[in-house]
Every structure is written in structure tokens, then in C-alpha cells.
Amino acid sequence: MNRSKPPIFLFLISILLLHAPAVAAQSQMTPGTLPLMLERLVATPAVSGYEKQLGEEISGQLKAFHPVTDNLGDVVVTIGSGAPRRLIVTPIDEPGFVVSEITADGYLRVQRLPQGGLPPIYNEMYSAQPVKIGTANGKWIDGVVAGLSVHLLPGRTNPPSAGDIENIYVDIGATSAEEVRKAGVDVLDPIAINRRLMKLSDAEMAGASVGDRFGAAAVLEVLGTIDPAKVKGTLTVAFVVQQRTGARGLQRVLTKTQADEMIYVGRLLPGGPIPQMENLHHAPRREPGNGVLVGVEKTDGELTGFDAELKQLADANKIPLGSDYSASVFPRTYLALPELPAKWAHVGIATSWTDTPAEEIATRDLEALKQLLSAYAGVPRMSGSGSAFGGGSDAAAVGAPGKPPTTLQILAPLVEVYGVSNNEGPVRELVKSLLPKWAKPETDDAGNLILHLGTEPEGSKAPRILVVAHMDEIGFGVKSISKDGRLEVEWRGGGELGFFAGHPALVHLANGGDLDAIMELPNGWDTSAFKWPPESSDTALRVDVGARTPEEVAKLGIKVGDTITIPKAYRPLIGTRANGRAFDDRVGDTALISAVWALGGPLKDRDVTFVWSTGEELGLVGAAKLAKRLADDGHEPDYVFAVDTFVSSDSPIESKRFGDAAVGKGFVIRAVDNSNIVRSDLVEKVIKLARAGQISVQYGVTGGGNDGSAFVRYGSVDVALGWALRYSHSPAEVVDTRDVDSLARIITAIARSW
């Protein structure tokens, strides 16, 4: 996987364009590309009632069959004529949200589709996550869901619940309702979580909407191998919409189509509570890897009728097929339901972590489903092919040109490189490559990158200045490998578990490679009584990489000590704002690099050192080692300017009691945080310097600590600087690049004249 890759959504779109075949003999598809087909379908969000774009994608794939799209959005293909009249139906919609209100200050409020029938944790899975908003012109723009910043939580007795839809706000970078509408976003636009299909080893696939699209992927693959002239009788295939919100598409197709038999291909469905069994509900129980499953409401008997016929067909073709519980494909309604064909069956495959962004299926189950449908449709069984996932080549970091790079040219690649605490090497190498050629930094034994910008001359009264920003980001480390092949991991740095568990993940190998994974949810996640375990609990945090034994894990190259993060990308929002995980502290790193370029070369008669430090999230590790070494050598700095996040309450779900600095209003003096208090006269001095240079400045009180506090015990004065950041330590972090520019400018001014 690329260490420097484009935003996920653009990457998936490029895959679609790259692999879209020209014209095949019988259809627009190439057989044997089932994982790629699923990837295509997952790439396009299709919230219930908003399936048009995905329907057009499917219709385009079926061009040779002359598909018909009805006024509801169902895509229907009819092949052959006469009896028998067979019908294959598969839904294509997914749960999500629609914009229900645009606030005066530019946030989107939402309503969920569907309103019920989802796990109690569903809303929380969107908290502090990147999302896509579909506009009327067919474009999808980036946004994030607001999340609580962990640094601002201490002291709050009743923080807002992420599960309450009243607390869901979508941030697209706008500052007013007018800006929202200028961006093309309006009330009723759909909202879906950002997604990519994850390939776990060669065994599993996972990601948002996987359980809603596996049926369509299998059916499309079958159609890609059909010779219409050899189809017996009439075969009607329907890709139906709004299954989640009333099964309206299914009801339409059944009303309009006369069929002797039907196969409904889709996820197995949970039912209501089990009588006299407290907190237990009817639900599918089989795990991925069990082959094709026939959904039945009574699981204690043999298959009968059409279900038994499918079992015989599967056995004859050596396709694994069993049964599991599934509720009706129709919701409760006050209207009379259409009649089902005399012979019909609900066919699907097992899913894990159902209806979460980490929903998972087994690759071999999907292949078995395709083979069963092929046998049913009369298509000769075809051998599976190798994985169709696109790889992408690792792009080496491009060295900075002679011309100073822009903020975006520095910040974007820094955000997209991974560097969990104690594994900052890739970040350090990228920082070095982004510096001008005249800059010759050194690496100390703690991994800190140190650049001396001037040496104090003999007898000089110029203060000794050190400016520091940290390179590491929060994540997880592999602490053990369990007997079932799961990785047991521990925090590296602090965070909110709900922002990471139940979502896609990446394992970063010691050799530099990355592997797809998912972070599993704690036990009880799908019950109404579930509560997230605190960071201090001994609850095991587990990661699934598709292996089922320690030996399989070893074959993947995973070892204890490897690190894990959530996939990330730099995503521009409206105007000068952007989203990207690990702005903390890649913004600080960027500001130092930009300042080095602005300084133009070594400083005369100044003793200034810039440091990109390690292990800050683990307790200022790199800074503490450097502070001690400098003090031991008699070179402790007079002033340390620690450049780190000002965790901001500039969010609709935060208390404005503290952390009250606005995004986009300039750099911030961290006058008070958990590790340091800046003297008032020095706050005034920074403000004066900023105003002299016409640099936007703010100051205030926030949470968290900073690297500069490690130097205080040795006689240094810590003057902490930062920038306002929304939703800290989460995948939804939002920054304004104007603040990054102002931060770089004040650092430049301090280096020259403090």
C-alpha cells in the first residue's frame, strides 16, 4: 500500500476508471474479477433513496443486456422468454444520513435513513469520521462528523453522547450557511461514511456497505458470463432500491414481474427479541467462512421445498451451503404485501461486525455464492481467478525544489506518512527531504532530528533559542499474537477507542510494508447496554488481519512491536480548511520546515536550533532526552518554543469554557495547558512581535502537554505556540491552512529577533 497516496475516494475512482473494460462480447464486464467488482460497488455511496449514481454504474455495466431503470431507481434486466420464469433480486442501498438542517455557522445537521433497524452503536460509528456529502450535480464533497476532543473532556460531568443524533454535526469547512450552499450542499443531500474496501490477507474483505453490496457483486459477475442464447425460459434480474426503508424496490418488482420462482440475494437479517430470553434477539449466528447460507426463520430442521432444491444444486456442484436465521425481507407495514412466488429462497453469506465500517465477509463465501447463482442461471462453473485488487506503487518522497514549497506541498505529504510513537523513521526521512539543500540536520540517539540554524558568538548576549515540534502520532502497537490469529494491541498515545474500533486499520510492518486490517469492537458492542471501556481498562484490543493461526500471522510478516493506525489522507474542505488525521503535530512540523525556507540560510549572531522530536505522545520522550543531554553539556536553551496543537473548543459539541480559539483566526499562544504556564510578559511579547509583522494571533487556555515543559527543570522558559485544531486525536481533525502560515511566520520572526 502506498505510503504517499491520494485521498481514498479519488484513489477508488481512479481504480474504477483504470479497470473499466471497453466492450466485452456479451457484457461490459470481465469474468473472474469478483473482488474488483465488489470494490467498484463499495466505492459509490448509495444511501436509501439516493441510489441513482450506483444504479447508473450498474446499468452501464449491463449495457449489452439493455437494462431498464424504473422511476423508483430499480435496474432490471430480462433475458430469454417463456417458462420457467425465474427472478433474481438483490438490493443495492445502504444506511446513512441526509442533511436535515444547515446551521447559521455552516454545520450540517442530519436525519438517519433508516431511522431504525440498525445496531445501537451505529450513530457512534460516524463520530469523528471523514464522510462524503452527495450534491445535486452528482459530486461528492469531503466533510467530517464532529467528535469530542479527548484533551477537553477532563472536568466535564455530562459530555454529549455520540450516539444521540442530536449531537451529530457535519463539518465541511464552511463558516456560514451561505458558504455551504455555494459549495453545492443543501438540505436533503445524502451523507455516507468515507470508505474503501479492505483486503485482509487473501481470506476476507471488509469495509462500509460490504454486506449491502456482496449480492450485487456476485450477480453482476454471473451476468458477465451469461450467453443469453443459452438461457432456458425467462431470467429476470433486478437490482432493487430502498430495501432498508420499506423494501419499496422489492415490492415494486414483485408487483410488476410474474415469476414462478425467486432467489433474493442479500444479507441475512436480525429479528425481534426471543420470548422469555432477556437481552437476546433472533439473529444470524454463523461466522464468515461457512459458505453460502439460506436464510430461514426456523433453524432447527432440515431444508425443505425450494431451499432443499438449492441445497441439492449446491451439493451437485460441490458448493458449501448451509442455513442460518434470517427475518423476513419485508418490514412490518399497514399495507398488504405483494405475493411472493410459489418457490422462493433468501440466499446470502455471513457477515461479521454487521452494519459497521469494518463489516467483514469471507472471500471464499462470496466466490461460492457466485458459483451457486451461476449454476442456478445455467452458466458453466468457472474457476476463480487471483485477487483483482489494485496495488499501486510506492512513490518516493520528492525532494523540495529550489523554490520554497507551499504550505500544502509540505503539509499534505507529512499528513499522509505514518509514524506512530517510537516508529517515526518515515516521518523523519520525509522532513529531511522537504528541507532546503543548505539545511544539514542531524539525528540524535533518541531519533530527534536537530537542525542548528546559528551558533552563539563569543560574548554574545543573544538568547539561546530552541523550537520543537514532534513527529509522532497516536496509534497502537502489537503486544502479542493470539491463538486465533488476532493481534492483541495496546495504545501508543491516548485516544478515544470509539474513533478507531469498528473501523478499517493498517498494520505497518517493520520492513516498511502496510497490510489491511480491521480493529475489532469490544464484546457486547451490538447490545443496547454497551459502554466503551475506559482507556485505563484491561479490555483486550484486537485487530483482525485475516489470519486464523499464529503461523498465518507470521507468514504475513507481522511481528510483536509492529504498529497499527487508521488509514488517512489529506482532504481539502471548503476554502482554506482541510481534514487529515495526525495534523497533531504535522502542522507543527510543517511550520518549522516553512520557517527554515523563509530564513534562507544559517543565521548570523543567533543561537537557534530547530528540533523535530520523537515520542511526544508517550510522555515527551525525545524532548526529555534532549533536554537532559543539553543540560549535561551546559547548553540548555534560554527559551523553548514548543509548537503543538491548541486543542480548540471551536465545535458545536464542545463547551466554550476553555480551549476557546477559533479555527482560521491565526496561530495561538498556549498560555496555559496541563504542563506549563507562560509568563504574562512573554505572552505580551509574542503578541507584540506578531502585530509588528501583521501576523494573526490568538491566546488562551487548553488541555494536553507540550515538549517544552521537559526543558523547564533545567532552567529554560517554555513559551508554547500552536494553532486551533478541531476534533483532536481523531480521524476527523480539521485545520485552517491560514493558521499554519501564520504559525510559520511567527516562528520565523522569533528565530530572527527574539
N, C-alpha and C positions, 0 to 999 in steps of 0.2 A: 504494500500500500504506500502511496506517495507520502513523503514527509512534507512536501510542499505542494499542496494540491488546491485546485479551485474550489469554491463553495460547493457543498454537497449537491444542491439542487441542480446547478449548472453542470456538474460532473455527470449526473444521471441523464440529463437532457442530451449531453454530448454522446453518451452511450447509445441513447435511442437513435440519434442521427447516424452515428457511426455504423451501427449494426442493422439499420433498417434496410432489408434487401430490396432490390429493384422489382422485378416481376417474376414470380415462380410459375411453374407450369400450371398448377391448379389453384394457387392462392398466393397471398403476399408473404407467406411465412416459410421458413426453412425448418424441416423436421429436426428433432434431436437437440433443440435449444431450450429445453424446458426451464432451467434456471434463469436464462436470459429473458424468456417470456415473462416469468414472474417479476423479474426486475423491472421490466417495462411497465407492467401494470401497477406495481407498487409506486413507481416514480410519479404517477399522476394522481393527486388527491381527488377523491370523489365522495364528498360528504353527501349524505342522503338528500336527494332533491337537487343536487348540484353535480350530477354525473355526466353532463354534456361533453366535457373535454375528453374524459375517458371513453365515453361512448363513441366519439369521433375517432379516437385512436383504434378502438376495436373494429369499428366499421371499416376503417382504412385497411386494416389487416385482412378483412374479409371481402375486399373489393371484387374478387373474382366470383363470389357467390351472390352478388347483387343484394346485399343486406337491406332490410327495411327498418328505419328508425321511426317509431310511432311518436305521437305528440306528448307522451309521458317521458320518453327517452329510452325505452326498451329497444335493443338491437336484435332483430330477428332474421334468421337465415332458414330458408326452406330448400331442401334437397330431395329430388325424386317426386314420385306421385303414387297414389293408390295405397293399398293396405300392405303391411301393417302401418299404422300411423303412430310414430314414436316421437317423443318430445324430451329433449334435454334442456333443463333450465339451470342457470347459475346466476347468483346475484353479484353486483359489482360495486355496491355502495359501501360506505364505512361511516362510523360515528365521527362526530366533530362538533364544531360550533358555527354559529352565524353571528355577524355583527348586529347587536340589538340597539346600541346607542353609541354616539360619538360625543365624548365629553368636551366641554369648552377648552380644556387644556390639551386636547389631542389624543386621549386614550380611547380605545375601543372597549366597550362592554359587550357581553355576549349572552347568547342563549344556546343551550346544548341540543343537538339532534343525534339520537333520540333523547328525550328527557328521562326515560327510564330504561331498565333492562341491561345496565352496564355495571361492572364491579363498583363497589362503594368508593374505591380508590381512584376511579377514572379521572375525576377533575384534578386531583393532586398530581397525576402523571404529566399534566400540562404545565404545572407550576415551574417558573424559571426556565422554560424551554424555548428554543427557537421555533417559530411557526411560519406558515405561509398563509397569506390572505389573497383569495382569488378576487380579481376585479372584473367589472363588466366587459372589458375588452379582451378578456381571456388570459391576462397576465397574472402571475403570482408574485407578490412582493414579500420581502422579508419583514418579520416582526419578532417580538419576543413576548412571552407572558411574564408579567411582573412576579417577582419572588421576594421573600423576606431575606434581608442580608443578615448572616449569622452574627456579624460584629455588632449589630444594633439590637439584638434580641435580649441580652442580659438586662434585667431590670423591668422588662415588660411582663406584666402578670397575665394578660389575656391577649396574646398576639392573634391576629386574624387567622382563621382556618383556611388552608389552601383548598380544602375540599368543598368549601361553601362557594357556590357560583357567584355570590355577591362580591367576592374578593378577587374575581378573575378580571384582570385588565390587560389588554394587549397594547404594547408599546411599539410603534413603527418609527419612532424618532421625531414625531410631529410635536409642535408646541401649541397648536390650536386646531379647532375643528375645520377651519378653512384650509389649513395645510393638509389635513387628512383627505379632504375631498379633492384638492388639487392633485394629490398623488393617485387619484382614481378609486379610492376606497369609499364605500358608502354603506349605509345600513342594509342588511340582508346579505352582504358578501360572506362567503364561506371561509372558515378558518380551519386549517389542519396542521398537525404537528409535522415539523420537518422530518424527513425520512430518507433512509437508504436501506437497501436490502443487505443484510449481513450474512456472510458465508462462514459458518462455524465448522472448521475442518472441512471434510467432504461429506459430513453426515447431516448437517442441519442448516436451515435458513431461518433468519429471524428479522423482525422489523415491524413497524407500524403498518397495519392493514394486510399483513400476510395471510391471516385467517379469512379475510374478506375477498382475497384475490386468487387463492390457490385453485379454486374451481374454474374460474375464467381462464387461468393459465393452462390448465390441463385440457379444457375443452378447445381452446384455440389451437393447441398443439395437435389434438386429434383432427380437427378440421384441416390442418396443414398437411395431413397425409391422406385425405379422402379423395378418391376418384368418384365424382358424382355419378358417373355412368354405372358404377357397380353397387350403388346403394339400393337395397331392396325396400320397396314401398316408399313411404314419406318419412323423412327425418327432419324435424324442426328443432332448431337450436335457438334458445333465447337467452340473452344477457339482460337481466332484469334490474330495474332501479327501485329505490325506496323500499328495499326489503326490511331495513331497520326501522322504518317509520310506517308500518302498516302493511307491509308486503304488497304494496299497491301495484308494482310491476308484475309480480307473480299472479295476482288476481286478474289483472288485465289480460295477460297471456292465456290463462286458463279459460277465461270467458270467451276469448276470440278464437281459440285454437281447439279443434276437435282432435283428441288423441286417445289411442287405445291404451297406451302405457307411457309413463313418465319417470325419468330419473332427475331428481333435484340434487344438484351438486353444490354443497356448501358446508360451512362449519356446523358442527353439532351444537345444540342449543340447551342451556340450562333451563330447568323448570322451577316450580314453586317449592315451598317447604314440604318436608316429609312429615306426615302426621305423627304426632307423639314423639318426634325426634328433635329436640331443642337444637337450634342453630344449624341444622342440617337441611340441605336442599337437594332436590333431584338435579343431577348434573353429569355430564360425560366424565368418566374416570380414567380412561386409558391414556397412556403416555405416548408421545411420538415414537415411531418405530414399530407400531403394531399393524402396519399395512393399511388397507382400505377398511373403513368402518361403515356399517349400515346403521343408521340411527333408528332406534326402536324405543318405545315408551315402557316396554316390559323386557328386562334383560335376563329373566330367569328361565327362559325357554328356548327351544330351537327356532331357527328362522323358518318362516312359512311363506306361502304364496310367492309373490314376485321377489321378495327378499331371498327366498330359497333358490329361485331361478338364477339370481345374480351370484349366489354362492356357488352353484354348480358351474356357471360360466367361469368364475374365478378359479375354481379348482382345476377345471379343464385346461386353463392357461397358466397354471402354477403361479397364480397371483394371490398373495396373502389377503384374506378377507375375514373379518370378524364383526362383532356388533358392539354397540355401546348405547347408553341412554341418549336420547335427544327429545326435546319438547317439540310441539307442533311447529311447522314452518309458518303457520298463520298466527297472528296475535289475536287476543280477545277483541271482539268487535260487536257492535249492536246491529250490524248489517249481516244479512245472510251471506255466507261464504260460497264461492263458486265450487262446483263439484270437482273432485279430483278424478283422474282417470281410474278405470276399474283396476288397473295394475300400476302401482307406483312405488317408488322407494326413495328414501333420503340417503344419499351416499356422501361421505366426506373422509377426512383424515383427522387424527388427533392434533391438538394444539396445546402448547404449554404457555403459561403467563398470558392467558387469553385476554384480548382487548387491552393490552398494554403496548407501549412502544417496543418491547422486547418479545412480542409474541413469536412463537417458535414452532416450526414444523420439521419433520424428518424428510430429507431429500428422497430417500428410497420410498417413503409413503407416497409422495407426490408422483413419482415415476410409476408406482403400482396403480395409482388412481388413473393416470393417463392410459395405462395398458388395459385396465378394465373397460374404460369408456371406448377405447379403440376396438376391443373385442365385441362390445355391445353394438357399436356402429358398423361392424363388419370390416374394419380396417385391419390388414395383417399386422401382427405384433412386430414391432421394430425394436432392435436393441438400443439401449441407451447410449448416449454419447458422453464425452467428457464434459467437464464444467464449462459453461458458457460465460462465466463471469469475466468482465474486462479487468485487465491488470493495471496498466498504467506504469510508466517508467519513473524511477526516482529521479527527480530533477535536482541537480546540484544547485546550491545557493549561488546566485550570481553576484560576483564581487561588485562593490559600489563603483560607479564610474567616476571620472574626474570631476564631473559636475555634481554638486550636492544633491543627494536624493531627497525627494519629498517625504513628508510625514507618512503618507500612505505606502510609499516604496520601502520604508523601514518597518512600519508597524505591522502591515499585513503579513509578511513572511515570518516575523517574530511571533505573532499570534499563532500561526499555523504549525510551528515547530513544537515538538513535545519535549518537556523537560521536568518530570516530577522530581521533587527534592531528592538529592543525592545522585541524580542522573541528569545533570544539567549540561552534559557534554555537547549535545547537538545545538543547544541554545548558545553556548559559549562560542562554538565554531561559527555560527551564523553572525553573532555580534562582531567577531573579528573580521568577517568578510564584508560587513557593512560599513566598517570604519574607513576613513581615507588612508591612502597608502603611507602617508608620513607617520601615522599613528602606529606605534610599536608596543602593544600591550604585552604583559607577562601574566603567567598563570602561577599562583602560589600553591602550596601543598594542600590547601583547603578547596582548591578548584576555583577560587575567586579570580576573575580577570581584572588586572590592575593596569591602568594607563597613567603614567606620570606626565603631566602637562607643563611642568616647570619645576625648577629647583630653587629653593630659597638661597639667595646670595649671602655671602658672609656679611654679618652686621645688619641684615635687612630687618625691618620692623613689620613686613607684610605677614599676615597671619597664615598659618598652615591650614589649608582647607582640603577636606575630603568630601566628595559627593558620591553617594552609593545608592544603587538600585539592585534589587535581587532578580535572579534569572529563573528561579524555580517556580513551579506551580503545584497546586494541590493535586492529589491523586491517591493511588493505592499501591501497595507493594505485596507481592506474592510471599506469604509466610509459610505455606505448606500446600501439599497436593493430596487431596483425599482419595480414598479407595475407589470412589465412583467417578474419578476423573475431574471433579470440580476443583478449582483453585480456591483456597481459602486465603483471603487478603486482609490487610489492615490499612488504616488511614495513613497517608503521608500528608500531614497538614490537616486542618479542620474544615468540615463542611457539613451540609445538611444531607443526610442519607437519601431523603426523598427526591433530591435533584439528580441522583445517579442510579439508584437501584431501580430495576424495571426498565432500563434503557440500554441501547447498544453501547458497547465498550470496545476498547482496543488494548491488546496486550503488546507491550513494547519489549522485544527480545533484546538480550544482551548484545547480540550481533548486529543490531540495528533494524531488524525487520519488525513489522507490525502484523498482528493477527486479529481478525474479527472475533468478537465475544459478546456476551450479554452479562450484565450484573443481575443476579437473581434477587427477587424480593424476599423479605423475611417470612417465616411461617405465619399463616393466618392473614396474609395480605388481602385475600378475597372475602373476608368477613367484615360485617359492619362494625364489629368491636375492635378492629385493628388499630394499633397505635405504633408509630415509628419508635424503635428503640433509641435511647439517647446515645450520643457518640461515645460515652464512657462505658456502655454496657458491654458484656462479653458475648453478645449475639454474633454468631459466625457470619461473616460477609463472604458470599460465594459467587464465583464467576464461572460461567459455562463457556468452554471453547469448542464444544462438540466432541470431546474425548470422553470415554467411559471407563478408562483404567489409567493408572499412573504411567503405564508403559506407552499408551497412546499419547499422553501428555508429553512424555519425553521425546517421542518421535516428532512432535511439533516444534521441538527446540525450546520449550518453556522450562524455566528453572526457578527455584526459590530466589527471591531478590529481584526478579523482573517487575516492571512497573505497569500500571493499568490506568488509563484515563477514559474519558468520554470523547468520541470524535468531535472535532471542532473545525471551524473555518472562520475567516474574516468575512463578515457580511455587511455591506453598506446598507444603512437605513435611509430615511428621508434626510435630505440636506447634508449636514456635516457629521451626522451621527452614525455609529456603527455598532454591531454586535460581534462578540468573539470571546470565547472562554479564555482565561489567562491574561486578560488586559492587566490584571494584577500579577506580575508587575512589568509586563512587556511594554506598557505605556512608559513606565519609568526608564526602562532600558532604551526605548526609542528616544526619549527626551535627552538622555546622556549622549547617545550617538549623534543626534541632530546638533547638540551643543558643540561636540568635537568638530564637526564640519564647520559650524559657524565661527569657531575660534580660529580656524585656518592654519594652525600650527602651534608649536610649543610656545608657552607664554614666557615673556621676559620679566625677570624680577618678581615672579609669582611662584608660590609653592602650592600647586593644585594637583590633586590626584582624583581620578575617576575610577570607581570600582563597580563591577557587576558581580554581585555576591551570590553565594550558594546557601542552600538550606535555611532560608529565612522562615519558611512555613513550618519548619521543625523546631524553631526556637532560636533564630538569629545565629545559626551555627557558623556559617562562613564569616559573618561580620565579627562574631565574638573571637574567633581565632585570629583574625587580622588585627583586631583592637589590642589583643594581648601581645602579639608579636611587635607591633609598632611601639607599644609602651615599653616593652622589654628593651627595644633598641633606642629608646629615648626620642622617638619620632611620632609621638601621639599627636594627632591633629588638634588645633585650637578650636576649630568649628567643623562639625559634621552635618552635612545637609543630606538627610535620608529622604529619598524620593520614593514614595509609595502611595498606595490608594488612599484617598479620603472617602471612606465608605459613606455614601450620601443617602439621606432620607428623602431625596427628590423622587418620590414614588407615591402613588395613590394609596398604598397599603402600609406605609411606614408612619410612625409617629414623628412629628416635626420637632420633638423636644430637643433632639441633638442630631448631629450629622447633617445640619441644615445648610448645605451648599448646593447650588443649582448647577446641573449639567449645562455646559455651554457658556458659563459666565466667567471663565478664566481659571488659572491654577489656584490652589488652595494652600494656605499655611495651616498645617496640622498643629494648631496652637496647643491643643490638649488631646492626648489619646491615652490608652491604657498603660503606656510605657514611658511617657515623657510629657513635661510641661515646658513650653518655650517661654522664656522671659518676655515680658510685655515690651520692653525697649527693643528687643530683637524682632518681635513681630512688627513693630512700627518701622524698624529699619528696612525690613523686606518690603513692606508696603511702599515706603518712600522710594526705594530703588525701582519697584515695579512701575510706579506712577511716573517716575522720571523717564522711563523707557516706553511709556504708554502701553504697558502690559496689563491685561485684565487680571485682577487679583481678588480673592476671597479669603476668609479665615474662619475658623470655627473649631468645634469640639466633635470628635468622632471616636469610634471604638478601634480595637486592634492595637498592635505594637509596631515599632519600626526599627530598622537596623541600627540607626544612630544611637539608640539607647545603650547598645553594647559598649560604646566608647566613653560614656559619661563617667563611669567609675575610675577611669584613668585620667580624668581632668578635662575631657573635651566637652564642648557645649553642643547639644543636639538641637538643630533647627530643622524640623521635619516639614517637607513640602509634599504636595500631592495634587490630585485632580479629582473632581467629583465622579464617582462611579456608582451606577445603579446596579442592584441585584448582585452584590459581590459574592465571590466563590461559587458561582453557578454558571451553567451553560448560557444564561441569558444576559450576561454582563453587557452594559451599554455605556459607551463613552462618546464624547464630542471631540472631534479631532482639533477643533479650535483650542480646546483646553490643553491638548498635547503640545500644540505650537507655543502657547503662552508659557507652558512649563519649560520647554526647551529654551525659550528666550530669557526667562529669569535665571536659569542655570548658567547660561552664557554670561549674563550680566554679573552674577555672583563670582564666577571664575575670574572675570576681568577686574572687578573693582571692590569686592567686599573687604 
